[in-house]
Amino acid sequence: MIFISKWFCHYNLTKIDFKFSRRRAFAVIMSNLYNELKNEWSKHAPNLAHCSHLLDGFKLELVRSNFGTIQVQSSSKQKDQLIKSREMLEIAVEHSITIRDYAAFERYMAQLNTYYYDYDKYLESSKHMHKFMGLNLLYMLATNRIADFHIELERLPSALLLHDNFINPVLALENYYMEGRYNKILQAKKSMPSEIYSNFMDMLVNTAREEIASCMEKSYLKMAHKQAAQRLGLRPGSKELLELAKSRQWHLDEEGNYDYAGLHTRPSEKVPAKDIATHNLTYAQELEKIV
């Protein structure tokens, strides 16, 4: 019995030592990934393919080691690990925007919100937090997810909405969009608080131009080529204008005007009166059977 108890104690100690050694190994791997990714991303022209490879390794180790999971009694070492995980996710968000992988952006942003909202009691706020919150709001606005946009707003304090330099401009854009002041959206592209916002601003500007084009079609029978370009915030004869006109089937008439009259006509639809009468009589017969 004594031998068995000694063996059992030795087995448990060995198991505990293995567990801690494995945690240390994971911590070293994550630390190396963090340093390499941060150094690469800080370059003027980072290698995007190499960053993608490092982020793939980061996601794998994050799942294996519970590296981003808070413990009840968190130590300073674990807080440092959580801060590194948060910074890597912030880099991942910027990387996904740079390579235009918006599905990855949504995944990384959902993970990052855990650090911003759920771990705020354990960690100091990130100095980039408001920038990424504003970026997430702008993405929802650019993709016309207005309900999700307002749900995210409900999570933010009112003081932040009114005075923050990253979030307040996005709120102004939402007001312009809701009020139909699309020309203000076109002008606001140059005054965004960060360069990383420009990608989503391009998406929002394209959405605004589509709305302006739709309003022009419904309000005018025809419009001069130069005037249409001015309304859309484009140069006459530019590639963007030609592509928009082609996608919306705008055609120039002999006077050089876009003719919208043909867009208003709808093909006549024949009403199948005989079929409707037959269905109604059938329903009446079935009701009589029920009664």
Residue pairs with C-beta under 8 A, 6 or more apart in sequence:
23 65
26 61
26 64
26 65
26 67
27 65
27 67
27 77
27 81
29 57
29 61
30 58
30 61
30 62
30 65
30 67
30 81
30 84
30 85
31 84
33 54
33 57
33 58
33 61
33 88
34 58
34 84
34 87
34 88
36 54
37 51
37 54
37 55
37 58
37 88
37 91
38 87
38 88
38 91
40 46
40 47
40 50
40 51
40 54
41 51
41 91
41 94
41 95
48 95
48 98
48 99
51 91
51 95
52 95
52 99
55 88
55 91
55 92
55 95
58 88
58 92
61 67
62 68
62 85
67 81
67 85
68 82
68 85
68 111
68 114
68 115
70 78
70 82
70 119
70 122
71 78
74 82
74 122
79 122
79 123
82 115
82 119
82 122
82 123
83 123
83 124
85 115
86 112
86 115
86 123
86 126
87 126
89 108
89 111
89 112
89 115
90 112
90 126
90 128
90 132
92 104
92 108
93 105
93 108
93 109
93 112
93 132
93 135
94 196
96 102
96 104
96 105
96 108
97 105
97 135
97 196
97 199
97 200
98 199
100 199
102 139
105 139
109 132
109 136
109 139
112 132
113 136
115 123
115 126
116 125
116 126
116 129
116 132
116 133
117 155
130 160
130 164
130 165
130 166
130 167
131 166
131 193
131 194
131 196
133 152
133 156
133 166
133 167
134 164
134 166
134 167
134 169
134 170
134 193
134 197
135 166
135 194
135 196
135 197
135 200
136 152
137 149
137 152
137 153
137 167
137 170
137 171
137 174
138 170
138 173
138 197
138 200
138 201
138 204
139 200
140 146
140 148
140 149
140 152
141 149
141 170
141 173
141 174
141 177
141 204
142 200
142 201
142 203
142 204
142 207
143 203
144 207
146 174
149 174
153 161
153 171
156 167
160 167
161 167
161 168
161 171
162 168
165 193
166 193
166 194
169 188
169 191
169 192
169 193
172 184
172 188
173 185
173 188
173 204
175 181
176 182
176 184
176 185
176 188
177 185
177 204
177 208
180 211
180 215
182 208
182 209
182 211
182 212
183 212
183 233
185 204
185 205
185 208
186 205
186 208
186 209
186 233
188 201
189 198
189 201
189 202
189 205
192 198
192 201
205 233
209 232
209 233
209 234
209 244
212 231
212 232
213 232
213 244
213 248
216 223
216 228
216 231
216 260
217 248
217 260
217 263
217 264
218 264
220 260
221 259
221 260
221 261
221 264
222 253
222 257
222 258
222 259
222 260
222 261
223 231
223 257
223 258
223 260
224 256
224 257
224 258
225 236
225 252
225 256
225 257
225 258
226 236
228 241
228 250
228 258
229 235
229 236
229 237
229 238
229 241
232 241
232 244
234 240
234 241
234 244
235 241
244 250
245 258
248 263
249 263
250 258
250 259
250 260
251 258
251 259
251 262
252 258
252 259
253 259
